[in-house]
Amino acid sequence: MKKHYKYLDETLGYVYFRLNGKRIALPGNKGSAEFDAAYDKLFAEAQRTKAARKEESKQRTEQRERNAKGGVASVEWFIQKFLASEFFVGQHGKAAIFAPGTQKNYRPVLERMCLDTMKGMAAPIGKAKLAEFAPKTARTYLHKVAEQYRPTVARAQLMLLSNLWQFAMRFDEFDPGPQTNPFAGIGEATFYTVEQEREPWPEDVIERFLAACDKNLYFAFYLLLCTGQRVSDVCAMTWSQYDGTRIALTQIKTKKSNDPMRIRVPDVLKVLLDRRERVHEHILTHKWDRPYTRDSLGHRIKDVLIANGDGQYTVHGLRKNAGIMLAENGATVPMIMAALGHKSPKLALYYTRLADQAKLSDQAAEIVNMVFNRRAAAKDAKAKARRAQFREVKNDD
């Protein structure tokens, strides 16, 4: 009887077992005794993990129900209202405001606020009254989140708590008195860290990647770098959006509040696009002529980077490469915003500051070079003068 396999990932000539977000290489050939023994062991572990997650989800649901019953106007209470609002489920027959990907990102953050207890706190933030938060308590809580988890989690909770405060204003149960939104005054820079995994790729990393990747990832690299768009937007691009000169794009992340973009295609990308075989309605496809997803493209690019010894970099870093490339070559803040689709000048200014720093550093290096060259020239001149004086004395003798 033919054995049916689950959780396998067969790419680049290897067979992997997907377990808890990781890919584990399997020994031997598929179907061999060695392969099946390793597969069965991993499959059993995957089933145990699946059962444990199902039980954990059940406990979380029960805990949310208990919290909601005893906490009118609590953070948990408003989160439940928020999850049932037009942002997540739509309203009056209209689709939800948040895209599915945004919902997928926001839900675990909201659940964490409802259920997790920070160090030094007796109960989850979900039990606290939202209206009773003051700037100091809000900042203290978020610093605990950054310390216990990481700064990116604190920034996500900051954004959602600020939005939740504004959302709560529509309910009679919310009575903050004269208190204004305590989260609005906390800037994201409070928890800002430069994450190495999202650094722009250096030139040597790019050269190694282009030398090692296949033709589809080679094309993906230039599509990402030349458009400067997020991975999800690049994966969603279709040939109908490309008119031979520009790509029409509505960014997934900001589609509800952003006008469609018309991205002028640089010459290097136009050559690749015009030569590309149109095997699917989507522009970017893999070797089986199917479109990449955001995750699959990120994983495939990461595989090549890891194989090259450059595993600290990710596909998202190419968006920073695009911004820095524009800034270093004289693009203005409005130009960078228009090219990358930023709604605020914050990141465009960041790229510009990087470029300005690089230019100033180059100028400083030139000054140092000038000083040392001048000293060397003066030293050579003195040495020549001494040699000339020595020759004159010798000739007089």
Secondary structure, 3 states (H helix, E strand, C coil): CCCCCCCEEEECCEEEEEECCEEEECCCCCCCHHHHHHHHHHHHHHHHHHHHHHHHHHHHHHHHHHHHHCCCCEHHHHHHHHHCCCCCCCECCECCCCCHHHHHHHHHHHHHHHHCCCCCCCCCHHHCEHHHCCHHHHHHHHHHHHHHCCHHHHHHHHHHHHHHHHHHCCCCCCCCCCCCCCCCCCCHHHHCCCCHHHCCCCHHHHHHHHHHCCHHHHHHHHHHHHHCCCHHHHHHCEHHHECCCEEEECCCCCCCCCCCEEEECCHHHHHHHHHCCCCCCECCECCCCCECCHHHHHHHHHHHHHHCCCCCCCCCHHHHHHHHHHHHCCCCHHHHHHHHCCCCCHHHHHHHHHHHHHHHHHHHHHHHHHHHHHHHHHHHHHHHHHHHHHHHHHHHC
